[in-house]
Structures are given as structure tokens and as C-alpha cells.
Amino acid sequence: DLPDSVVAGKMLPAAEVGGDYYDVIDMHGGRKFIAIGDVSGHGVTSGLTMMMARSSLLGVLEANPEISVSEAYRVLNRALRDNLERMGASMYMTFALMESLGDGRFVGVGRHLPFMIYRGATREIEEVELKGMWLGVLDDLSPDMLREVEFTLRTGDLLVLYTDGIIEHFSEGQMFGFDRLKSAICAHAQRGLDQVIGGVISEIQASGATIEDDVTMFVIDHRGAPVNFPGGATDPQASSSRPLQL
């Protein structure tokens, strides 16, 4: 549940246990977090790593109710790195952690595939990219790897999160790719979240090729009132694909 938004998601695991993760976390103090991640490989070990990441994240947020998203990411990385070393596992996890600030405003940190924002007003897609570091690679993360990115959704916009099982799905001699994903989002965006997700998944399944990696898609439809800025100014983030570096 997110204020002024409708949320939907779906995952198709490549094996009996998947390593993809998507979540909306509702904290007792009213803070709302969104997460999406993808553990390297797939199967039982990837699934265990994913569950360790989720448990560690919930523990971090519960223990530090006022923690920033960047510091939460830093502590999460340290916890996951320690657990992987104890297991003797050489794994990593692409991960994006975001907080919903209300009025369609979000702040995010981490390193994952670029978010796609379908702008309802223009029916075009913009990208927001996080330029941090994956989880589990380094013992600790420096401040330049924890730079927060802020972006805004306006009424009718869709935030589309996904994993590389979609982009890298290979059939008929070519990958599904970013352009095809964008085309599918635009083709179904006015028909509802189930149609957006179902349209992409259907194209992947229709290829007949074996799903070699977990396929995950997670979409947020912002339905709140547009943000009002002083003097009637428009939000620069609503018309620019370049994220604001804080």
C-alpha cells in the first residue's frame, strides 16, 4: 500500500526458488519504503541470499526509525556481506531502496537497472538511474557510492521497476531489450497495471524460449493530486530524465 498510488507486481522464477525481490515496506512510524533487487544466479542459494537481504533490511529499519535511505543501504550492505562471508558464498545483489516522501516524491539509493517512468501527460518514457554500488561486493560503501537520487511522479505517471530477466530474455537470436520493454509499457499504460505487466510477460512467454533467469516486474501508478510548486512553477523532475543528485 502506498498513499495516492496503486501497486502491482509479478515474478516468474526460473527455478523452484527465485532470487528476485520486490517489496513495499510499511513502517510503524508511517514511513514507506520500496525495494527491488536481483541476486546473482538463481536457485536455492540465490533465494536464501534474497531472504537474508530482506530480513536484514527490515531489521535495520526497525532498529533505526529515523535512518536515511543511504545509511540504511550502507548498513544493509555490511550485514549481507558478513553473512555471505560466513556462508563462503560469492554472491552479490543489485538493489534499489527508495522511500516514498508523499505527494509523488521519492528518494532512492543503490544500483539496479534504470527505473522507467511513463509520463501520463506526454505518453513518453523517462529513465532514472541510480549510480551506487551493488550489495555484497565491498565490505563497506563510501559516500560517493551512497548518493541519493530524487524524482517525482505526477498524477497518471507509472513507475516501472524490473529485473534483468526481462531485458536479457533471449529468443529468436536477440534479447528482449530496453526498447521493446519501453514499447510494451507505452502500448498498455492506459489499460491498467495488470495489462502493463501482463503485456510484457505475455511477450516473453509467447517467444517459446526457456526462461533462464527470474523475471520480475513491479509497477506503481501514482493517482494523487499534482504537486503544487511556489509561483506556479513546474517540477523540473517531471520533464527531465536526469535525476537530481543530492
ChimeraX commands (.cxc) that place a marker at each C-alpha (Angstrom):
marker #1 position 0.00,0.00,0.00 radius 0.5
marker #1 position 1.28,3.46,-0.95 radius 0.5
marker #1 position -0.54,6.76,-0.42 radius 0.5
marker #1 position -2.28,8.04,-3.55 radius 0.5
marker #1 position -0.98,5.08,-5.57 radius 0.5
marker #1 position -1.90,1.65,-6.84 radius 0.5
marker #1 position 0.79,-1.02,-6.78 radius 0.5
marker #1 position 1.10,-4.33,-8.64 radius 0.5
marker #1 position 3.91,-6.80,-9.24 radius 0.5
marker #1 position 4.68,-10.26,-10.56 radius 0.5
marker #1 position 7.65,-12.62,-10.58 radius 0.5
marker #1 position 8.27,-15.71,-12.69 radius 0.5
marker #1 position 11.13,-17.71,-11.11 radius 0.5
marker #1 position 13.48,-19.56,-13.43 radius 0.5
marker #1 position 13.82,-22.35,-10.85 radius 0.5
marker #1 position 11.73,-23.58,-7.93 radius 0.5
marker #1 position 13.26,-20.86,-5.76 radius 0.5
marker #1 position 13.83,-17.36,-7.13 radius 0.5
marker #1 position 16.45,-14.75,-6.25 radius 0.5
marker #1 position 14.47,-11.67,-7.29 radius 0.5
marker #1 position 12.89,-9.44,-4.66 radius 0.5
marker #1 position 10.33,-6.64,-4.71 radius 0.5
marker #1 position 8.54,-5.13,-1.76 radius 0.5
marker #1 position 6.63,-2.23,-0.25 radius 0.5
marker #1 position 7.58,-1.83,3.41 radius 0.5
marker #1 position 5.16,-0.01,5.71 radius 0.5
marker #1 position 6.94,1.01,8.92 radius 0.5
marker #1 position 5.09,1.61,12.19 radius 0.5
marker #1 position 6.05,5.29,12.19 radius 0.5
marker #1 position 4.36,5.83,8.84 radius 0.5
marker #1 position 7.45,5.75,6.60 radius 0.5
marker #1 position 7.01,3.86,3.32 radius 0.5
marker #1 position 9.89,2.12,1.55 radius 0.5
marker #1 position 10.09,0.42,-1.83 radius 0.5
marker #1 position 12.73,-2.15,-2.72 radius 0.5
marker #1 position 13.66,-4.21,-5.74 radius 0.5
marker #1 position 16.67,-6.46,-6.13 radius 0.5
marker #1 position 18.18,-9.35,-8.03 radius 0.5
marker #1 position 20.68,-11.84,-6.59 radius 0.5
marker #1 position 23.30,-13.16,-9.00 radius 0.5
marker #1 position 22.31,-16.56,-10.39 radius 0.5
marker #1 position 19.11,-18.31,-9.38 radius 0.5
marker #1 position 18.01,-21.27,-7.32 radius 0.5
marker #1 position 18.23,-22.11,-3.62 radius 0.5
marker #1 position 21.40,-20.15,-2.76 radius 0.5
marker #1 position 20.11,-17.06,-4.52 radius 0.5
marker #1 position 16.77,-17.43,-2.75 radius 0.5
marker #1 position 18.48,-17.69,0.63 radius 0.5
marker #1 position 20.57,-14.61,-0.12 radius 0.5
marker #1 position 17.44,-12.71,-1.11 radius 0.5
marker #1 position 15.73,-13.66,2.16 radius 0.5
marker #1 position 18.81,-12.63,4.16 radius 0.5
marker #1 position 18.75,-9.23,2.43 radius 0.5
marker #1 position 15.06,-8.73,3.19 radius 0.5
marker #1 position 15.41,-9.79,6.83 radius 0.5
marker #1 position 18.44,-7.56,7.31 radius 0.5
marker #1 position 16.66,-4.59,5.71 radius 0.5
marker #1 position 13.62,-4.96,7.97 radius 0.5
marker #1 position 15.91,-5.24,10.99 radius 0.5
marker #1 position 17.82,-2.09,10.02 radius 0.5
marker #1 position 14.65,-0.07,9.52 radius 0.5
marker #1 position 13.03,-1.31,12.74 radius 0.5
marker #1 position 16.14,-0.62,14.82 radius 0.5
marker #1 position 16.68,2.87,13.36 radius 0.5
marker #1 position 13.29,4.53,12.71 radius 0.5
marker #1 position 14.87,7.83,11.59 radius 0.5
marker #1 position 17.63,6.36,9.42 radius 0.5
marker #1 position 18.17,7.83,5.94 radius 0.5
marker #1 position 17.88,5.59,2.89 radius 0.5
marker #1 position 21.60,5.97,2.18 radius 0.5
marker #1 position 22.65,4.92,5.68 radius 0.5
marker #1 position 20.14,2.06,5.65 radius 0.5
marker #1 position 21.68,0.86,2.40 radius 0.5
marker #1 position 25.17,1.09,3.87 radius 0.5
marker #1 position 24.23,-0.96,6.95 radius 0.5
marker #1 position 22.34,-3.47,4.81 radius 0.5
marker #1 position 25.39,-3.98,2.60 radius 0.5
marker #1 position 27.61,-4.60,5.62 radius 0.5
marker #1 position 25.17,-7.13,7.10 radius 0.5
marker #1 position 24.74,-9.02,3.83 radius 0.5
marker #1 position 28.49,-9.03,3.16 radius 0.5
marker #1 position 29.16,-10.53,6.61 radius 0.5
marker #1 position 26.53,-13.23,6.09 radius 0.5
marker #1 position 27.88,-14.17,2.66 radius 0.5
marker #1 position 31.40,-14.47,4.03 radius 0.5
marker #1 position 30.18,-16.80,6.78 radius 0.5
marker #1 position 28.48,-18.94,4.14 radius 0.5
marker #1 position 31.58,-18.91,1.96 radius 0.5
marker #1 position 29.32,-17.74,-0.88 radius 0.5
marker #1 position 30.50,-15.48,-3.68 radius 0.5
marker #1 position 27.25,-13.67,-4.44 radius 0.5
marker #1 position 26.11,-10.11,-4.99 radius 0.5
marker #1 position 22.76,-8.40,-5.37 radius 0.5
marker #1 position 21.66,-5.49,-7.50 radius 0.5
marker #1 position 19.40,-3.47,-5.23 radius 0.5
marker #1 position 17.41,-0.25,-5.18 radius 0.5
marker #1 position 15.98,1.14,-1.96 radius 0.5
marker #1 position 13.54,4.04,-2.15 radius 0.5
marker #1 position 11.40,5.98,0.26 radius 0.5
marker #1 position 8.05,7.50,-0.65 radius 0.5
marker #1 position 8.07,11.05,0.73 radius 0.5
marker #1 position 4.45,11.82,-0.18 radius 0.5
marker #1 position 2.96,13.96,-2.96 radius 0.5
marker #1 position 4.56,11.67,-5.53 radius 0.5
marker #1 position 8.10,12.41,-4.32 radius 0.5
marker #1 position 10.65,9.63,-3.94 radius 0.5
marker #1 position 14.28,9.38,-2.93 radius 0.5
marker #1 position 16.38,6.35,-3.84 radius 0.5
marker #1 position 19.83,4.87,-3.48 radius 0.5
marker #1 position 21.68,1.75,-4.69 radius 0.5
marker #1 position 22.49,0.20,-8.03 radius 0.5
marker #1 position 19.95,-1.53,-10.25 radius 0.5
marker #1 position 18.58,-1.28,-13.76 radius 0.5
marker #1 position 17.28,2.21,-14.66 radius 0.5
marker #1 position 13.76,2.93,-13.46 radius 0.5
marker #1 position 11.30,3.71,-16.22 radius 0.5
marker #1 position 8.75,6.46,-15.65 radius 0.5
marker #1 position 5.83,6.56,-18.04 radius 0.5
marker #1 position 4.61,10.15,-18.08 radius 0.5
marker #1 position 0.83,10.14,-18.43 radius 0.5
marker #1 position 0.74,13.71,-19.75 radius 0.5
marker #1 position 3.11,13.09,-22.67 radius 0.5
marker #1 position 2.81,9.28,-23.00 radius 0.5
marker #1 position 6.58,9.10,-23.14 radius 0.5
marker #1 position 9.11,7.26,-21.00 radius 0.5
marker #1 position 11.92,8.77,-18.97 radius 0.5
marker #1 position 14.69,6.92,-17.18 radius 0.5
marker #1 position 16.09,7.45,-13.69 radius 0.5
marker #1 position 19.38,5.76,-12.91 radius 0.5
marker #1 position 20.96,5.11,-9.54 radius 0.5
marker #1 position 24.75,5.18,-9.61 radius 0.5
marker #1 position 25.68,3.48,-6.37 radius 0.5
marker #1 position 27.08,0.01,-5.72 radius 0.5
marker #1 position 25.59,-3.49,-5.61 radius 0.5
marker #1 position 25.11,-5.22,-2.28 radius 0.5
marker #1 position 27.67,-7.76,-1.08 radius 0.5
marker #1 position 30.63,-6.71,-3.23 radius 0.5
marker #1 position 32.56,-4.47,-0.83 radius 0.5
marker #1 position 32.95,-4.63,2.95 radius 0.5
marker #1 position 31.83,-1.01,3.27 radius 0.5
marker #1 position 30.50,1.68,0.96 radius 0.5
marker #1 position 31.98,5.17,0.63 radius 0.5
marker #1 position 29.78,8.31,0.48 radius 0.5
marker #1 position 30.14,8.59,-3.31 radius 0.5
marker #1 position 28.53,5.14,-3.59 radius 0.5
marker #1 position 25.58,6.27,-1.48 radius 0.5
marker #1 position 24.43,9.36,-3.36 radius 0.5
marker #1 position 20.68,9.76,-3.13 radius 0.5
marker #1 position 18.58,10.45,-6.23 radius 0.5
marker #1 position 15.25,12.25,-6.02 radius 0.5
marker #1 position 12.42,12.07,-8.54 radius 0.5
marker #1 position 8.73,12.95,-8.70 radius 0.5
marker #1 position 5.66,11.24,-10.10 radius 0.5
marker #1 position 2.68,13.30,-11.17 radius 0.5
marker #1 position -0.93,12.18,-11.49 radius 0.5
marker #1 position -1.21,9.44,-14.12 radius 0.5
marker #1 position 2.51,8.58,-14.15 radius 0.5
marker #1 position 3.72,4.98,-13.83 radius 0.5
marker #1 position 6.95,3.97,-12.12 radius 0.5
marker #1 position 8.13,0.69,-13.67 radius 0.5
marker #1 position 10.71,-1.42,-11.86 radius 0.5
marker #1 position 12.02,-4.67,-13.30 radius 0.5
marker #1 position 14.91,-7.15,-13.27 radius 0.5
marker #1 position 17.31,-8.25,-15.99 radius 0.5
marker #1 position 15.37,-11.46,-16.57 radius 0.5
marker #1 position 13.16,-9.30,-18.79 radius 0.5
marker #1 position 15.83,-7.28,-20.57 radius 0.5
marker #1 position 18.14,-10.25,-21.16 radius 0.5
marker #1 position 15.48,-12.78,-22.14 radius 0.5
marker #1 position 16.86,-14.30,-25.33 radius 0.5
marker #1 position 14.77,-15.68,-28.17 radius 0.5
marker #1 position 14.97,-15.84,-31.95 radius 0.5
marker #1 position 18.56,-14.66,-31.92 radius 0.5
marker #1 position 18.05,-11.46,-29.93 radius 0.5
marker #1 position 17.46,-10.13,-26.43 radius 0.5
marker #1 position 14.15,-8.62,-25.37 radius 0.5
marker #1 position 16.00,-5.37,-24.63 radius 0.5
marker #1 position 15.14,-1.94,-23.28 radius 0.5
marker #1 position 13.44,-0.59,-26.42 radius 0.5
marker #1 position 10.99,-3.47,-26.59 radius 0.5
marker #1 position 10.18,-3.07,-22.90 radius 0.5
marker #1 position 9.52,0.64,-23.40 radius 0.5
marker #1 position 7.25,-0.09,-26.39 radius 0.5
marker #1 position 5.28,-2.65,-24.39 radius 0.5
marker #1 position 4.84,-0.25,-21.47 radius 0.5
marker #1 position 3.58,2.52,-23.76 radius 0.5
marker #1 position 1.23,0.14,-25.56 radius 0.5
marker #1 position -0.52,-0.92,-22.35 radius 0.5
marker #1 position -0.03,2.02,-19.97 radius 0.5
marker #1 position -3.58,3.38,-20.40 radius 0.5
marker #1 position -5.15,-0.01,-19.72 radius 0.5
marker #1 position -4.16,-0.54,-16.09 radius 0.5
marker #1 position -1.30,-2.12,-14.18 radius 0.5
marker #1 position -2.33,-5.71,-14.80 radius 0.5
marker #1 position -2.30,-5.05,-18.53 radius 0.5
marker #1 position 1.14,-3.39,-18.37 radius 0.5
marker #1 position 2.67,-6.32,-16.50 radius 0.5
marker #1 position 0.65,-8.94,-18.38 radius 0.5
marker #1 position 1.58,-7.44,-21.74 radius 0.5
marker #1 position 5.32,-7.69,-21.06 radius 0.5
marker #1 position 5.11,-11.17,-19.51 radius 0.5
marker #1 position 2.95,-12.41,-22.38 radius 0.5
marker #1 position 5.52,-11.24,-24.95 radius 0.5
marker #1 position 8.25,-13.10,-23.10 radius 0.5
marker #1 position 6.22,-16.29,-22.77 radius 0.5
marker #1 position 4.98,-16.11,-26.37 radius 0.5
marker #1 position 8.55,-16.39,-27.63 radius 0.5
marker #1 position 8.57,-20.03,-26.57 radius 0.5
marker #1 position 12.14,-19.73,-25.30 radius 0.5
marker #1 position 13.02,-21.14,-21.89 radius 0.5
marker #1 position 13.10,-18.58,-19.09 radius 0.5
marker #1 position 16.74,-18.76,-17.98 radius 0.5
marker #1 position 16.58,-16.08,-15.27 radius 0.5
marker #1 position 13.94,-14.85,-12.83 radius 0.5
marker #1 position 11.54,-12.40,-14.45 radius 0.5
marker #1 position 10.14,-9.64,-12.23 radius 0.5
marker #1 position 8.09,-6.52,-12.94 radius 0.5
marker #1 position 6.77,-4.10,-10.34 radius 0.5
marker #1 position 4.67,-1.03,-11.23 radius 0.5
marker #1 position 3.38,1.94,-9.22 radius 0.5
marker #1 position 0.53,4.06,-10.62 radius 0.5
marker #1 position 0.52,7.47,-8.95 radius 0.5
marker #1 position -3.01,8.83,-8.69 radius 0.5
marker #1 position -2.57,11.69,-6.23 radius 0.5
marker #1 position -3.06,15.36,-6.98 radius 0.5
marker #1 position -0.20,17.06,-8.85 radius 0.5
marker #1 position 2.43,18.72,-6.70 radius 0.5
marker #1 position 1.95,22.50,-6.42 radius 0.5
marker #1 position 5.19,24.49,-6.55 radius 0.5
marker #1 position 5.61,28.13,-5.46 radius 0.5
marker #1 position 4.67,30.69,-8.08 radius 0.5
marker #1 position 3.05,28.06,-10.29 radius 0.5
marker #1 position 6.42,26.73,-11.41 radius 0.5
marker #1 position 6.53,23.26,-12.88 radius 0.5
marker #1 position 8.56,20.49,-11.33 radius 0.5
marker #1 position 11.85,20.17,-13.23 radius 0.5
marker #1 position 11.94,16.48,-12.46 radius 0.5
marker #1 position 8.63,15.94,-14.24 radius 0.5
marker #1 position 10.10,16.94,-17.58 radius 0.5
marker #1 position 13.71,15.82,-17.28 radius 0.5
marker #1 position 15.13,12.32,-17.33 radius 0.5
marker #1 position 18.23,13.45,-15.44 radius 0.5
marker #1 position 17.92,12.58,-11.73 radius 0.5
marker #1 position 18.67,15.22,-9.14 radius 0.5
marker #1 position 21.88,14.35,-7.30 radius 0.5
marker #1 position 21.66,15.32,-3.63 radius 0.5
marker link #1:1,2 radius 0.2
marker link #1:2,3 radius 0.2
marker link #1:3,4 radius 0.2
marker link #1:4,5 radius 0.2
marker link #1:5,6 radius 0.2
marker link #1:6,7 radius 0.2
marker link #1:7,8 radius 0.2
marker link #1:8,9 radius 0.2
marker link #1:9,10 radius 0.2
marker link #1:10,11 radius 0.2
marker link #1:11,12 radius 0.2
marker link #1:12,13 radius 0.2
marker link #1:13,14 radius 0.2
marker link #1:14,15 radius 0.2
marker link #1:15,16 radius 0.2
marker link #1:16,17 radius 0.2
marker link #1:17,18 radius 0.2
marker link #1:18,19 radius 0.2
marker link #1:19,20 radius 0.2
marker link #1:20,21 radius 0.2
marker link #1:21,22 radius 0.2
marker link #1:22,23 radius 0.2
marker link #1:23,24 radius 0.2
marker link #1:24,25 radius 0.2
marker link #1:25,26 radius 0.2
marker link #1:26,27 radius 0.2
marker link #1:27,28 radius 0.2
marker link #1:28,29 radius 0.2
marker link #1:29,30 radius 0.2
marker link #1:30,31 radius 0.2
marker link #1:31,32 radius 0.2
marker link #1:32,33 radius 0.2
marker link #1:33,34 radius 0.2
marker link #1:34,35 radius 0.2
marker link #1:35,36 radius 0.2
marker link #1:36,37 radius 0.2
marker link #1:37,38 radius 0.2
marker link #1:38,39 radius 0.2
marker link #1:39,40 radius 0.2
marker link #1:40,41 radius 0.2
marker link #1:41,42 radius 0.2
marker link #1:42,43 radius 0.2
marker link #1:43,44 radius 0.2
marker link #1:44,45 radius 0.2
marker link #1:45,46 radius 0.2
marker link #1:46,47 radius 0.2
marker link #1:47,48 radius 0.2
marker link #1:48,49 radius 0.2
marker link #1:49,50 radius 0.2
marker link #1:50,51 radius 0.2
marker link #1:51,52 radius 0.2
marker link #1:52,53 radius 0.2
marker link #1:53,54 radius 0.2
marker link #1:54,55 radius 0.2
marker link #1:55,56 radius 0.2
marker link #1:56,57 radius 0.2
marker link #1:57,58 radius 0.2
marker link #1:58,59 radius 0.2
marker link #1:59,60 radius 0.2
marker link #1:60,61 radius 0.2
marker link #1:61,62 radius 0.2
marker link #1:62,63 radius 0.2
marker link #1:63,64 radius 0.2
marker link #1:64,65 radius 0.2
marker link #1:65,66 radius 0.2
marker link #1:66,67 radius 0.2
marker link #1:67,68 radius 0.2
marker link #1:68,69 radius 0.2
marker link #1:69,70 radius 0.2
marker link #1:70,71 radius 0.2
marker link #1:71,72 radius 0.2
marker link #1:72,73 radius 0.2
marker link #1:73,74 radius 0.2
marker link #1:74,75 radius 0.2
marker link #1:75,76 radius 0.2
marker link #1:76,77 radius 0.2
marker link #1:77,78 radius 0.2
marker link #1:78,79 radius 0.2
marker link #1:79,80 radius 0.2
marker link #1:80,81 radius 0.2
marker link #1:81,82 radius 0.2
marker link #1:82,83 radius 0.2
marker link #1:83,84 radius 0.2
marker link #1:84,85 radius 0.2
marker link #1:85,86 radius 0.2
marker link #1:86,87 radius 0.2
marker link #1:87,88 radius 0.2
marker link #1:88,89 radius 0.2
marker link #1:89,90 radius 0.2
marker link #1:90,91 radius 0.2
marker link #1:91,92 radius 0.2
marker link #1:92,93 radius 0.2
marker link #1:93,94 radius 0.2
marker link #1:94,95 radius 0.2
marker link #1:95,96 radius 0.2
marker link #1:96,97 radius 0.2
marker link #1:97,98 radius 0.2
marker link #1:98,99 radius 0.2
marker link #1:99,100 radius 0.2
marker link #1:100,101 radius 0.2
marker link #1:101,102 radius 0.2
marker link #1:102,103 radius 0.2
marker link #1:103,104 radius 0.2
marker link #1:104,105 radius 0.2
marker link #1:105,106 radius 0.2
marker link #1:106,107 radius 0.2
marker link #1:107,108 radius 0.2
marker link #1:108,109 radius 0.2
marker link #1:109,110 radius 0.2
marker link #1:110,111 radius 0.2
marker link #1:111,112 radius 0.2
marker link #1:112,113 radius 0.2
marker link #1:113,114 radius 0.2
marker link #1:114,115 radius 0.2
marker link #1:115,116 radius 0.2
marker link #1:116,117 radius 0.2
marker link #1:117,118 radius 0.2
marker link #1:118,119 radius 0.2
marker link #1:119,120 radius 0.2
marker link #1:120,121 radius 0.2
marker link #1:121,122 radius 0.2
marker link #1:122,123 radius 0.2
marker link #1:123,124 radius 0.2
marker link #1:124,125 radius 0.2
marker link #1:125,126 radius 0.2
marker link #1:126,127 radius 0.2
marker link #1:127,128 radius 0.2
marker link #1:128,129 radius 0.2
marker link #1:129,130 radius 0.2
marker link #1:130,131 radius 0.2
marker link #1:131,132 radius 0.2
marker link #1:132,133 radius 0.2
marker link #1:133,134 radius 0.2
marker link #1:134,135 radius 0.2
marker link #1:135,136 radius 0.2
marker link #1:136,137 radius 0.2
marker link #1:137,138 radius 0.2
marker link #1:138,139 radius 0.2
marker link #1:139,140 radius 0.2
marker link #1:140,141 radius 0.2
marker link #1:141,142 radius 0.2
marker link #1:142,143 radius 0.2
marker link #1:143,144 radius 0.2
marker link #1:144,145 radius 0.2
marker link #1:145,146 radius 0.2
marker link #1:146,147 radius 0.2
marker link #1:147,148 radius 0.2
marker link #1:148,149 radius 0.2
marker link #1:149,150 radius 0.2
marker link #1:150,151 radius 0.2
marker link #1:151,152 radius 0.2
marker link #1:152,153 radius 0.2
marker link #1:153,154 radius 0.2
marker link #1:154,155 radius 0.2
marker link #1:155,156 radius 0.2
marker link #1:156,157 radius 0.2
marker link #1:157,158 radius 0.2
marker link #1:158,159 radius 0.2
marker link #1:159,160 radius 0.2
marker link #1:160,161 radius 0.2
marker link #1:161,162 radius 0.2
marker link #1:162,163 radius 0.2
marker link #1:163,164 radius 0.2
marker link #1:164,165 radius 0.2
marker link #1:165,166 radius 0.2
marker link #1:166,167 radius 0.2
marker link #1:167,168 radius 0.2
marker link #1:168,169 radius 0.2
marker link #1:169,170 radius 0.2
marker link #1:170,171 radius 0.2
marker link #1:171,172 radius 0.2
marker link #1:172,173 radius 0.2
marker link #1:173,174 radius 0.2
marker link #1:174,175 radius 0.2
marker link #1:175,176 radius 0.2
marker link #1:176,177 radius 0.2
marker link #1:177,178 radius 0.2
marker link #1:178,179 radius 0.2
marker link #1:179,180 radius 0.2
marker link #1:180,181 radius 0.2
marker link #1:181,182 radius 0.2
marker link #1:182,183 radius 0.2
marker link #1:183,184 radius 0.2
marker link #1:184,185 radius 0.2
marker link #1:185,186 radius 0.2
marker link #1:186,187 radius 0.2
marker link #1:187,188 radius 0.2
marker link #1:188,189 radius 0.2
marker link #1:189,190 radius 0.2
marker link #1:190,191 radius 0.2
marker link #1:191,192 radius 0.2
marker link #1:192,193 radius 0.2
marker link #1:193,194 radius 0.2
marker link #1:194,195 radius 0.2
marker link #1:195,196 radius 0.2
marker link #1:196,197 radius 0.2
marker link #1:197,198 radius 0.2
marker link #1:198,199 radius 0.2
marker link #1:199,200 radius 0.2
marker link #1:200,201 radius 0.2
marker link #1:201,202 radius 0.2
marker link #1:202,203 radius 0.2
marker link #1:203,204 radius 0.2
marker link #1:204,205 radius 0.2
marker link #1:205,206 radius 0.2
marker link #1:206,207 radius 0.2
marker link #1:207,208 radius 0.2
marker link #1:208,209 radius 0.2
marker link #1:209,210 radius 0.2
marker link #1:210,211 radius 0.2
marker link #1:211,212 radius 0.2
marker link #1:212,213 radius 0.2
marker link #1:213,214 radius 0.2
marker link #1:214,215 radius 0.2
marker link #1:215,216 radius 0.2
marker link #1:216,217 radius 0.2
marker link #1:217,218 radius 0.2
marker link #1:218,219 radius 0.2
marker link #1:219,220 radius 0.2
marker link #1:220,221 radius 0.2
marker link #1:221,222 radius 0.2
marker link #1:222,223 radius 0.2
marker link #1:223,224 radius 0.2
marker link #1:224,225 radius 0.2
marker link #1:225,226 radius 0.2
marker link #1:226,227 radius 0.2
marker link #1:227,228 radius 0.2
marker link #1:228,229 radius 0.2
marker link #1:229,230 radius 0.2
marker link #1:230,231 radius 0.2
marker link #1:231,232 radius 0.2
marker link #1:232,233 radius 0.2
marker link #1:233,234 radius 0.2
marker link #1:234,235 radius 0.2
marker link #1:235,236 radius 0.2
marker link #1:236,237 radius 0.2
marker link #1:237,238 radius 0.2
marker link #1:238,239 radius 0.2
marker link #1:239,240 radius 0.2
marker link #1:240,241 radius 0.2
marker link #1:241,242 radius 0.2
marker link #1:242,243 radius 0.2
marker link #1:243,244 radius 0.2
marker link #1:244,245 radius 0.2
marker link #1:245,246 radius 0.2
view
